[in-house]
Amino acid sequence: MPLFKITVKTAKNSNGVRLEKGMSVDVVSNSFNNPVTTNGGQVVVDAFQRIYGIDIKKAGALSTVYLDVQRIG
């Protein structure tokens, strides 16, 4: 199962959720595809909720426009 590093590209403040550039999470995916676009990005949403306590989906930032995805393993 591949490991991905998801990093916020730019700061964003939307719907009461503040994202800072450089915030990042590591996620393990069952798929070799981009975890932001696979299954509605749920593993990425869960990781940001678990680590930072924020809802990245509510902020409207669950997109490759705001998130950089790197496969690291």
PDB file with SEQRES, HELIX, SHEET and CRYST1 records, atoms N, CA, C and O in Angstrom:
SEQRES   1 A   73  MET PRO LEU PHE LYS ILE THR VAL LYS THR ALA LYS ASN          
SEQRES   2 A   73  SER ASN GLY VAL ARG LEU GLU LYS GLY MET SER VAL ASP          
SEQRES   3 A   73  VAL VAL SER ASN SER PHE ASN ASN PRO VAL THR THR ASN          
SEQRES   4 A   73  GLY GLY GLN VAL VAL VAL ASP ALA PHE GLN ARG ILE TYR          
SEQRES   5 A   73  GLY ILE ASP ILE LYS LYS ALA GLY ALA LEU SER THR VAL          
SEQRES   6 A   73  TYR LEU ASP VAL GLN ARG ILE GLY                              
HELIX    1 AA1 THR A   38  GLY A   41  5                                   4    
HELIX    2 AA2 GLN A   42  TYR A   52  1                                  11    
SHEET    1 AA1 2 LYS A  12  SER A  14  0                                        
SHEET    2 AA1 2 VAL A  17  LEU A  19 -1                                        
SHEET    1 AA2 3 SER A  24  VAL A  28  0                                        
SHEET    2 AA2 3 LEU A   3  VAL A   8 -1                                        
SHEET    3 AA2 3 LEU A  67  ARG A  71 -1                                        
CRYST1    1.000    1.000    1.000  90.00  90.00  90.00 P 1           1          
ATOM      1  N   MET A   1       0.846  -1.176   0.000  1.00  0.00           N  
ATOM      2  CA  MET A   1       0.000   0.000   0.000  1.00  0.00           C  
ATOM      3  C   MET A   1       0.895   1.243   0.000  1.00  0.00           C  
ATOM      4  O   MET A   1       1.777   1.382   0.847  1.00  0.00           O  
ATOM      5  N   PRO A   2       0.663   2.125  -0.937  1.00  0.00           N  
ATOM      6  CA  PRO A   2       1.516   3.306  -1.067  1.00  0.00           C  
ATOM      7  C   PRO A   2       1.260   4.344   0.037  1.00  0.00           C  
ATOM      8  O   PRO A   2       0.160   4.452   0.578  1.00  0.00           O  
ATOM      9  N   LEU A   3       2.316   5.098   0.344  1.00  0.00           N  
ATOM     10  CA  LEU A   3       2.257   6.175   1.318  1.00  0.00           C  
ATOM     11  C   LEU A   3       2.352   7.497   0.567  1.00  0.00           C  
ATOM     12  O   LEU A   3       3.206   7.671  -0.302  1.00  0.00           O  
ATOM     13  N   PHE A   4       1.466   8.423   0.913  1.00  0.00           N  
ATOM     14  CA  PHE A   4       1.432   9.734   0.274  1.00  0.00           C  
ATOM     15  C   PHE A   4       1.612  10.829   1.317  1.00  0.00           C  
ATOM     16  O   PHE A   4       1.149  10.703   2.451  1.00  0.00           O  
ATOM     17  N   LYS A   5       2.295  11.908   0.921  1.00  0.00           N  
ATOM     18  CA  LYS A   5       2.413  13.100   1.754  1.00  0.00           C  
ATOM     19  C   LYS A   5       1.574  14.189   1.096  1.00  0.00           C  
ATOM     20  O   LYS A   5       1.802  14.551  -0.058  1.00  0.00           O  
ATOM     21  N   ILE A   6       0.603  14.705   1.840  1.00  0.00           N  
ATOM     22  CA  ILE A   6      -0.302  15.746   1.350  1.00  0.00           C  
ATOM     23  C   ILE A   6       0.076  17.045   2.060  1.00  0.00           C  
ATOM     24  O   ILE A   6       0.077  17.098   3.290  1.00  0.00           O  
ATOM     25  N   THR A   7       0.398  18.095   1.296  1.00  0.00           N  
ATOM     26  CA  THR A   7       0.848  19.366   1.861  1.00  0.00           C  
ATOM     27  C   THR A   7      -0.006  20.505   1.319  1.00  0.00           C  
ATOM     28  O   THR A   7      -0.324  20.540   0.131  1.00  0.00           O  
ATOM     29  N   VAL A   8      -0.376  21.439   2.197  1.00  0.00           N  
ATOM     30  CA  VAL A   8      -1.148  22.615   1.802  1.00  0.00           C  
ATOM     31  C   VAL A   8      -0.217  23.572   1.056  1.00  0.00           C  
ATOM     32  O   VAL A   8       0.851  23.926   1.556  1.00  0.00           O  
ATOM     33  N   LYS A   9      -0.635  23.991  -0.154  1.00  0.00           N  
ATOM     34  CA  LYS A   9       0.192  24.859  -1.000  1.00  0.00           C  
ATOM     35  C   LYS A   9       0.126  26.326  -0.586  1.00  0.00           C  
ATOM     36  O   LYS A   9       1.151  27.007  -0.560  1.00  0.00           O  
ATOM     37  N   THR A  10      -1.074  26.823  -0.260  1.00  0.00           N  
ATOM     38  CA  THR A  10      -1.254  28.239   0.077  1.00  0.00           C  
ATOM     39  C   THR A  10      -2.172  28.369   1.285  1.00  0.00           C  
ATOM     40  O   THR A  10      -3.024  27.514   1.523  1.00  0.00           O  
ATOM     41  N   ALA A  11      -1.994  29.431   2.034  1.00  0.00           N  
ATOM     42  CA  ALA A  11      -2.861  29.694   3.185  1.00  0.00           C  
ATOM     43  C   ALA A  11      -4.279  29.972   2.690  1.00  0.00           C  
ATOM     44  O   ALA A  11      -4.474  30.554   1.622  1.00  0.00           O  
ATOM     45  N   LYS A  12      -5.262  29.550   3.480  1.00  0.00           N  
ATOM     46  CA  LYS A  12      -6.657  29.743   3.097  1.00  0.00           C  
ATOM     47  C   LYS A  12      -7.486  29.869   4.364  1.00  0.00           C  
ATOM     48  O   LYS A  12      -7.278  29.125   5.322  1.00  0.00           O  
ATOM     49  N   ASN A  13      -8.419  30.803   4.373  1.00  0.00           N  
ATOM     50  CA  ASN A  13      -9.338  30.979   5.489  1.00  0.00           C  
ATOM     51  C   ASN A  13     -10.750  30.993   4.918  1.00  0.00           C  
ATOM     52  O   ASN A  13     -11.150  31.951   4.256  1.00  0.00           O  
ATOM     53  N   SER A  14     -11.499  29.929   5.176  1.00  0.00           N  
ATOM     54  CA  SER A  14     -12.825  29.801   4.586  1.00  0.00           C  
ATOM     55  C   SER A  14     -13.748  29.036   5.525  1.00  0.00           C  
ATOM     56  O   SER A  14     -13.347  28.029   6.109  1.00  0.00           O  
ATOM     57  N   ASN A  15     -14.976  29.509   5.669  1.00  0.00           N  
ATOM     58  CA  ASN A  15     -15.985  28.857   6.506  1.00  0.00           C  
ATOM     59  C   ASN A  15     -15.488  28.605   7.927  1.00  0.00           C  
ATOM     60  O   ASN A  15     -15.820  27.584   8.530  1.00  0.00           O  
ATOM     61  N   GLY A  16     -14.701  29.523   8.458  1.00  0.00           N  
ATOM     62  CA  GLY A  16     -14.208  29.403   9.817  1.00  0.00           C  
ATOM     63  C   GLY A  16     -13.062  28.421   9.987  1.00  0.00           C  
ATOM     64  O   GLY A  16     -12.682  28.103  11.114  1.00  0.00           O  
ATOM     65  N   VAL A  17     -12.506  27.937   8.885  1.00  0.00           N  
ATOM     66  CA  VAL A  17     -11.384  26.989   8.938  1.00  0.00           C  
ATOM     67  C   VAL A  17     -10.151  27.684   8.359  1.00  0.00           C  
ATOM     68  O   VAL A  17     -10.183  28.208   7.246  1.00  0.00           O  
ATOM     69  N   ARG A  18      -9.072  27.679   9.130  1.00  0.00           N  
ATOM     70  CA  ARG A  18      -7.829  28.317   8.698  1.00  0.00           C  
ATOM     71  C   ARG A  18      -6.799  27.260   8.338  1.00  0.00           C  
ATOM     72  O   ARG A  18      -6.464  26.400   9.152  1.00  0.00           O  
ATOM     73  N   LEU A  19      -6.300  27.333   7.109  1.00  0.00           N  
ATOM     74  CA  LEU A  19      -5.225  26.452   6.650  1.00  0.00           C  
ATOM     75  C   LEU A  19      -3.979  27.290   6.444  1.00  0.00           C  
ATOM     76  O   LEU A  19      -4.045  28.382   5.878  1.00  0.00           O  
ATOM     77  N   GLU A  20      -2.851  26.788   6.898  1.00  0.00           N  
ATOM     78  CA  GLU A  20      -1.585  27.480   6.719  1.00  0.00           C  
ATOM     79  C   GLU A  20      -0.729  26.727   5.693  1.00  0.00           C  
ATOM     80  O   GLU A  20      -0.742  25.497   5.636  1.00  0.00           O  
ATOM     81  N   LYS A  21      -0.002  27.477   4.902  1.00  0.00           N  
ATOM     82  CA  LYS A  21       0.907  26.876   3.936  1.00  0.00           C  
ATOM     83  C   LYS A  21       1.901  25.986   4.683  1.00  0.00           C  
ATOM     84  O   LYS A  21       2.462  26.386   5.703  1.00  0.00           O  
ATOM     85  N   GLY A  22       2.112  24.776   4.161  1.00  0.00           N  
ATOM     86  CA  GLY A  22       3.071  23.862   4.764  1.00  0.00           C  
ATOM     87  C   GLY A  22       2.472  22.815   5.681  1.00  0.00           C  
ATOM     88  O   GLY A  22       3.148  21.847   6.028  1.00  0.00           O  
ATOM     89  N   MET A  23       1.207  22.984   6.086  1.00  0.00           N  
ATOM     90  CA  MET A  23       0.562  21.938   6.884  1.00  0.00           C  
ATOM     91  C   MET A  23       0.581  20.661   6.064  1.00  0.00           C  
ATOM     92  O   MET A  23       0.262  20.684   4.875  1.00  0.00           O  
ATOM     93  N   SER A  24       0.953  19.539   6.684  1.00  0.00           N  
ATOM     94  CA  SER A  24       1.011  18.311   5.905  1.00  0.00           C  
ATOM     95  C   SER A  24       0.602  17.105   6.740  1.00  0.00           C  
ATOM     96  O   SER A  24       0.703  17.097   7.967  1.00  0.00           O  
ATOM     97  N   VAL A  25       0.140  16.095   6.028  1.00  0.00           N  
ATOM     98  CA  VAL A  25      -0.237  14.815   6.635  1.00  0.00           C  
ATOM     99  C   VAL A  25       0.288  13.700   5.743  1.00  0.00           C  
ATOM    100  O   VAL A  25       0.467  13.875   4.538  1.00  0.00           O  
ATOM    101  N   ASP A  26       0.528  12.562   6.357  1.00  0.00           N  
ATOM    102  CA  ASP A  26       0.901  11.364   5.615  1.00  0.00           C  
ATOM    103  C   ASP A  26      -0.283  10.413   5.643  1.00  0.00           C  
ATOM    104  O   ASP A  26      -0.866  10.183   6.702  1.00  0.00           O  
ATOM    105  N   VAL A  27      -0.645   9.861   4.501  1.00  0.00           N  
ATOM    106  CA  VAL A  27      -1.756   8.921   4.428  1.00  0.00           C  
ATOM    107  C   VAL A  27      -1.339   7.669   3.665  1.00  0.00           C  
ATOM    108  O   VAL A  27      -0.565   7.720   2.710  1.00  0.00           O  
ATOM    109  N   VAL A  28      -1.877   6.557   4.119  1.00  0.00           N  
ATOM    110  CA  VAL A  28      -1.691   5.287   3.429  1.00  0.00           C  
ATOM    111  C   VAL A  28      -2.966   5.033   2.649  1.00  0.00           C  
ATOM    112  O   VAL A  28      -4.069   5.170   3.178  1.00  0.00           O  
ATOM    113  N   SER A  29      -2.809   4.667   1.398  1.00  0.00           N  
ATOM    114  CA  SER A  29      -3.965   4.453   0.534  1.00  0.00           C  
ATOM    115  C   SER A  29      -3.993   3.017   0.035  1.00  0.00           C  
ATOM    116  O   SER A  29      -2.945   2.407  -0.180  1.00  0.00           O  
ATOM    117  N   ASN A  30      -5.185   2.482  -0.149  1.00  0.00           N  
ATOM    118  CA  ASN A  30      -5.341   1.151  -0.729  1.00  0.00           C  
ATOM    119  C   ASN A  30      -5.175   1.187  -2.247  1.00  0.00           C  
ATOM    120  O   ASN A  30      -5.089   0.148  -2.902  1.00  0.00           O  
ATOM    121  N   SER A  31      -5.133   2.398  -2.789  1.00  0.00           N  
ATOM    122  CA  SER A  31      -5.054   2.588  -4.229  1.00  0.00           C  
ATOM    123  C   SER A  31      -3.749   3.295  -4.582  1.00  0.00           C  
ATOM    124  O   SER A  31      -3.193   4.026  -3.762  1.00  0.00           O  
ATOM    125  N   PHE A  32      -3.266   3.078  -5.789  1.00  0.00           N  
ATOM    126  CA  PHE A  32      -2.074   3.776  -6.249  1.00  0.00           C  
ATOM    127  C   PHE A  32      -2.428   5.137  -6.834  1.00  0.00           C  
ATOM    128  O   PHE A  32      -1.540   5.885  -7.244  1.00  0.00           O  
ATOM    129  N   ASN A  33      -3.717   5.465  -6.877  1.00  0.00           N  
ATOM    130  CA  ASN A  33      -4.170   6.744  -7.413  1.00  0.00           C  
ATOM    131  C   ASN A  33      -4.079   7.836  -6.355  1.00  0.00           C  
ATOM    132  O   ASN A  33      -3.886   7.554  -5.172  1.00  0.00           O  
ATOM    133  N   ASN A  34      -4.220   9.075  -6.788  1.00  0.00           N  
ATOM    134  CA  ASN A  34      -4.187  10.242  -5.923  1.00  0.00           C  
ATOM    135  C   ASN A  34      -5.246  10.117  -4.816  1.00  0.00           C  
ATOM    136  O   ASN A  34      -6.431  10.013  -5.129  1.00  0.00           O  
ATOM    137  N   PRO A  35      -4.856  10.124  -3.531  1.00  0.00           N  
ATOM    138  CA  PRO A  35      -5.835   9.968  -2.450  1.00  0.00           C  
ATOM    139  C   PRO A  35      -6.773  11.160  -2.281  1.00  0.00           C  
ATOM    140  O   PRO A  35      -7.812  11.036  -1.632  1.00  0.00           O  
ATOM    141  N   VAL A  36      -6.427  12.310  -2.852  1.00  0.00           N  
ATOM    142  CA  VAL A  36      -7.308  13.474  -2.776  1.00  0.00           C  
ATOM    143  C   VAL A  36      -8.541  13.263  -3.657  1.00  0.00           C  
ATOM    144  O   VAL A  36      -9.631  13.733  -3.333  1.00  0.00           O  
ATOM    145  N   THR A  37      -8.360  12.554  -4.768  1.00  0.00           N  
ATOM    146  CA  THR A  37      -9.470  12.356  -5.697  1.00  0.00           C  
ATOM    147  C   THR A  37     -10.115  10.977  -5.589  1.00  0.00           C  
ATOM    148  O   THR A  37     -11.153  10.738  -6.205  1.00  0.00           O  
ATOM    149  N   THR A  38      -9.522  10.070  -4.823  1.00  0.00           N  
ATOM    150  CA  THR A  38     -10.056   8.721  -4.669  1.00  0.00           C  
ATOM    151  C   THR A  38     -11.013   8.663  -3.480  1.00  0.00           C  
ATOM    152  O   THR A  38     -10.685   9.141  -2.394  1.00  0.00           O  
ATOM    153  N   ASN A  39     -12.178   8.086  -3.681  1.00  0.00           N  
ATOM    154  CA  ASN A  39     -13.202   7.935  -2.636  1.00  0.00           C  
ATOM    155  C   ASN A  39     -13.560   9.256  -1.966  1.00  0.00           C  
ATOM    156  O   ASN A  39     -13.781   9.308  -0.756  1.00  0.00           O  
ATOM    157  N   GLY A  40     -13.614  10.299  -2.742  1.00  0.00           N  
ATOM    158  CA  GLY A  40     -13.981  11.605  -2.201  1.00  0.00           C  
ATOM    159  C   GLY A  40     -12.939  12.192  -1.272  1.00  0.00           C  
ATOM    160  O   GLY A  40     -13.230  13.129  -0.528  1.00  0.00           O  
ATOM    161  N   GLY A  41     -11.731  11.658  -1.304  1.00  0.00           N  
ATOM    162  CA  GLY A  41     -10.656  12.183  -0.462  1.00  0.00           C  
ATOM    163  C   GLY A  41     -10.830  11.914   1.020  1.00  0.00           C  
ATOM    164  O   GLY A  41     -10.252  12.615   1.851  1.00  0.00           O  
ATOM    165  N   GLN A  42     -11.618  10.906   1.361  1.00  0.00           N  
ATOM    166  CA  GLN A  42     -11.956  10.664   2.767  1.00  0.00           C  
ATOM    167  C   GLN A  42     -10.733  10.391   3.642  1.00  0.00           C  
ATOM    168  O   GLN A  42     -10.704  10.828   4.793  1.00  0.00           O  
ATOM    169  N   VAL A  43      -9.721   9.680   3.130  1.00  0.00           N  
ATOM    170  CA  VAL A  43      -8.537   9.419   3.956  1.00  0.00           C  
ATOM    171  C   VAL A  43      -7.785  10.718   4.261  1.00  0.00           C  
ATOM    172  O   VAL A  43      -7.189  10.855   5.330  1.00  0.00           O  
ATOM    173  N   VAL A  44      -7.813  11.665   3.327  1.00  0.00           N  
ATOM    174  CA  VAL A  44      -7.164  12.959   3.540  1.00  0.00           C  
ATOM    175  C   VAL A  44      -7.965  13.785   4.548  1.00  0.00           C  
ATOM    176  O   VAL A  44      -7.387  14.405   5.441  1.00  0.00           O  
ATOM    177  N   VAL A  45      -9.277  13.795   4.408  1.00  0.00           N  
ATOM    178  CA  VAL A  45     -10.150  14.502   5.361  1.00  0.00           C  
ATOM    179  C   VAL A  45      -9.926  13.958   6.769  1.00  0.00           C  
ATOM    180  O   VAL A  45      -9.776  14.728   7.717  1.00  0.00           O  
ATOM    181  N   ASP A  46      -9.903  12.637   6.906  1.00  0.00           N  
ATOM    182  CA  ASP A  46      -9.709  12.004   8.213  1.00  0.00           C  
ATOM    183  C   ASP A  46      -8.342  12.351   8.799  1.00  0.00           C  
ATOM    184  O   ASP A  46      -8.229  12.594  10.000  1.00  0.00           O  
ATOM    185  N   ALA A  47      -7.307  12.375   7.965  1.00  0.00           N  
ATOM    186  CA  ALA A  47      -5.959  12.679   8.452  1.00  0.00           C  
ATOM    187  C   ALA A  47      -5.852  14.118   8.960  1.00  0.00           C  
ATOM    188  O   ALA A  47      -5.268  14.350  10.018  1.00  0.00           O  
ATOM    189  N   PHE A  48      -6.402  15.080   8.229  1.00  0.00           N  
ATOM    190  CA  PHE A  48      -6.371  16.474   8.695  1.00  0.00           C  
ATOM    191  C   PHE A  48      -7.198  16.643   9.965  1.00  0.00           C  
ATOM    192  O   PHE A  48      -6.825  17.412  10.851  1.00  0.00           O  
ATOM    193  N   GLN A  49      -8.309  15.937  10.056  1.00  0.00           N  
ATOM    194  CA  GLN A  49      -9.138  16.002  11.263  1.00  0.00           C  
ATOM    195  C   GLN A  49      -8.374  15.423  12.456  1.00  0.00           C  
ATOM    196  O   GLN A  49      -8.389  15.996  13.545  1.00  0.00           O  
ATOM    197  N   ARG A  50      -7.720  14.309  12.249  1.00  0.00           N  
ATOM    198  CA  ARG A  50      -7.005  13.621  13.328  1.00  0.00           C  
ATOM    199  C   ARG A  50      -5.797  14.435  13.812  1.00  0.00           C  
ATOM    200  O   ARG A  50      -5.571  14.544  15.017  1.00  0.00           O  
ATOM    201  N   ILE A  51      -5.024  15.001  12.886  1.00  0.00           N  
ATOM    202  CA  ILE A  51      -3.780  15.671  13.252  1.00  0.00           C  
ATOM    203  C   ILE A  51      -3.981  17.136  13.649  1.00  0.00           C  
ATOM    204  O   ILE A  51      -3.395  17.595  14.630  1.00  0.00           O  
ATOM    205  N   TYR A  52      -4.798  17.866  12.900  1.00  0.00           N  
ATOM    206  CA  TYR A  52      -4.966  19.299  13.149  1.00  0.00           C  
ATOM    207  C   TYR A  52      -6.325  19.670  13.738  1.00  0.00           C  
ATOM    208  O   TYR A  52      -6.509  20.796  14.200  1.00  0.00           O  
ATOM    209  N   GLY A  53      -7.274  18.743  13.728  1.00  0.00           N  
ATOM    210  CA  GLY A  53      -8.606  19.037  14.251  1.00  0.00           C  
ATOM    211  C   GLY A  53      -9.407  19.968  13.358  1.00  0.00           C  
ATOM    212  O   GLY A  53     -10.273  20.698  13.839  1.00  0.00           O  
ATOM    213  N   ILE A  54      -9.121  19.949  12.051  1.00  0.00           N  
ATOM    214  CA  ILE A  54      -9.843  20.813  11.113  1.00  0.00           C  
ATOM    215  C   ILE A  54     -10.510  19.976  10.034  1.00  0.00           C  
ATOM    216  O   ILE A  54     -10.079  18.865   9.726  1.00  0.00           O  
ATOM    217  N   ASP A  55     -11.569  20.534   9.470  1.00  0.00           N  
ATOM    218  CA  ASP A  55     -12.295  19.874   8.394  1.00  0.00           C  
ATOM    219  C   ASP A  55     -11.902  20.536   7.079  1.00  0.00           C  
ATOM    220  O   ASP A  55     -12.426  21.591   6.720  1.00  0.00           O  
ATOM    221  N   ILE A  56     -10.979  19.907   6.371  1.00  0.00           N  
ATOM    222  CA  ILE A  56     -10.466  20.479   5.133  1.00  0.00           C  
ATOM    223  C   ILE A  56     -11.538  20.518   4.047  1.00  0.00           C  
ATOM    224  O   ILE A  56     -11.485  21.356   3.147  1.00  0.00           O  
ATOM    225  N   LYS A  57     -12.500  19.619   4.132  1.00  0.00           N  
ATOM    226  CA  LYS A  57     -13.603  19.603   3.161  1.00  0.00           C  
ATOM    227  C   LYS A  57     -14.509  20.820   3.371  1.00  0.00           C  
ATOM    228  O   LYS A  57     -14.949  21.446   2.407  1.00  0.00           O  
ATOM    229  N   LYS A  58     -14.780  21.147   4.626  1.00  0.00           N  
ATOM    230  CA  LYS A  58     -15.603  22.316   4.953  1.00  0.00           C  
ATOM    231  C   LYS A  58     -14.933  23.600   4.458  1.00  0.00           C  
ATOM    232  O   LYS A  58     -15.609  24.547   4.057  1.00  0.00           O  
ATOM    233  N   ALA A  59     -13.605  23.620   4.489  1.00  0.00           N  
ATOM    234  CA  ALA A  59     -12.860  24.793   4.026  1.00  0.00           C  
ATOM    235  C   ALA A  59     -12.844  24.903   2.504  1.00  0.00           C  
ATOM    236  O   ALA A  59     -12.410  25.917   1.957  1.00  0.00           O  
ATOM    237  N   GLY A  60     -13.317  23.864   1.823  1.00  0.00           N  
ATOM    238  CA  GLY A  60     -13.326  23.881   0.363  1.00  0.00           C  
ATOM    239  C   GLY A  60     -11.944  23.707  -0.233  1.00  0.00           C  
ATOM    240  O   GLY A  60     -11.685  24.152  -1.351  1.00  0.00           O  
ATOM    241  N   ALA A  61     -11.049  23.058   0.510  1.00  0.00           N  
ATOM    242  CA  ALA A  61      -9.661  22.929   0.061  1.00  0.00           C  
ATOM    243  C   ALA A  61      -9.288  21.495  -0.300  1.00  0.00           C  
ATOM    244  O   ALA A  61      -8.108  21.180  -0.451  1.00  0.00           O  
ATOM    245  N   LEU A  62     -10.279  20.631  -0.438  1.00  0.00           N  
ATOM    246  CA  LEU A  62      -9.996  19.244  -0.794  1.00  0.00           C  
ATOM    247  C   LEU A  62      -9.857  19.144  -2.312  1.00  0.00           C  
ATOM    248  O   LEU A  62     -10.724  18.612  -3.006  1.00  0.00           O  
ATOM    249  N   SER A  63      -8.743  19.671  -2.799  1.00  0.00           N  
ATOM    250  CA  SER A  63      -8.502  19.760  -4.233  1.00  0.00           C  
ATOM    251  C   SER A  63      -7.007  19.872  -4.477  1.00  0.00           C  
ATOM    252  O   SER A  63      -6.269  20.358  -3.619  1.00  0.00           O  
ATOM    253  N   THR A  64      -6.565  19.431  -5.625  1.00  0.00           N  
ATOM    254  CA  THR A  64      -5.148  19.560  -5.958  1.00  0.00           C  
ATOM    255  C   THR A  64      -4.768  21.015  -6.232  1.00  0.00           C  
ATOM    256  O   THR A  64      -3.585  21.324  -6.378  1.00  0.00           O  
ATOM    257  N   VAL A  65      -5.744  21.900  -6.302  1.00  0.00           N  
ATOM    258  CA  VAL A  65      -5.454  23.327  -6.417  1.00  0.00           C  
ATOM    259  C   VAL A  65      -4.797  23.808  -5.127  1.00  0.00           C  
ATOM    260  O   VAL A  65      -3.872  24.619  -5.168  1.00  0.00           O  
ATOM    261  N   TYR A  66      -5.269  23.313  -3.982  1.00  0.00           N  
ATOM    262  CA  TYR A  66      -4.763  23.734  -2.679  1.00  0.00           C  
ATOM    263  C   TYR A  66      -3.795  22.729  -2.047  1.00  0.00           C  
ATOM    264  O   TYR A  66      -3.049  23.082  -1.134  1.00  0.00           O  
ATOM    265  N   LEU A  67      -3.803  21.489  -2.524  1.00  0.00           N  
ATOM    266  CA  LEU A  67      -3.000  20.454  -1.904  1.00  0.00           C  
ATOM    267  C   LEU A  67      -1.994  19.854  -2.897  1.00  0.00           C  
ATOM    268  O   LEU A  67      -2.324  19.557  -4.046  1.00  0.00           O  
ATOM    269  N   ASP A  68      -0.775  19.690  -2.418  1.00  0.00           N  
ATOM    270  CA  ASP A  68       0.282  19.044  -3.192  1.00  0.00           C  
ATOM    271  C   ASP A  68       0.357  17.589  -2.738  1.00  0.00           C  
ATOM    272  O   ASP A  68       0.413  17.314  -1.539  1.00  0.00           O  
ATOM    273  N   VAL A  69       0.359  16.672  -3.679  1.00  0.00           N  
ATOM    274  CA  VAL A  69       0.386  15.246  -3.362  1.00  0.00           C  
ATOM    275  C   VAL A  69       1.689  14.645  -3.866  1.00  0.00           C  
ATOM    276  O   VAL A  69       2.018  14.751  -5.047  1.00  0.00           O  
ATOM    277  N   GLN A  70       2.432  14.007  -2.952  1.00  0.00           N  
ATOM    278  CA  GLN A  70       3.670  13.323  -3.311  1.00  0.00           C  
ATOM    279  C   GLN A  70       3.608  11.895  -2.826  1.00  0.00           C  
ATOM    280  O   GLN A  70       3.243  11.635  -1.679  1.00  0.00           O  
ATOM    281  N   ARG A  71       3.959  10.977  -3.688  1.00  0.00           N  
ATOM    282  CA  ARG A  71       4.038   9.568  -3.276  1.00  0.00           C  
ATOM    283  C   ARG A  71       5.430   9.350  -2.693  1.00  0.00           C  
ATOM    284  O   ARG A  71       6.433   9.594  -3.364  1.00  0.00           O  
ATOM    285  N   ILE A  72       5.490   8.895  -1.461  1.00  0.00           N  
ATOM    286  CA  ILE A  72       6.790   8.731  -0.789  1.00  0.00           C  
ATOM    287  C   ILE A  72       7.109   7.283  -0.466  1.00  0.00           C  
ATOM    288  O   ILE A  72       8.190   6.988   0.044  1.00  0.00           O  
ATOM    289  N   GLY A  73       6.208   6.396  -0.747  1.00  0.00           N  
ATOM    290  CA  GLY A  73       6.495   5.000  -0.446  1.00  0.00           C  
ATOM    291  C   GLY A  73       5.606   4.044  -1.178  1.00  0.00           C  
ATOM    292  O   GLY A  73       5.739   2.830  -1.018  1.00  0.00           O  
TER     293      GLY A  73                                                      
END                                                                             
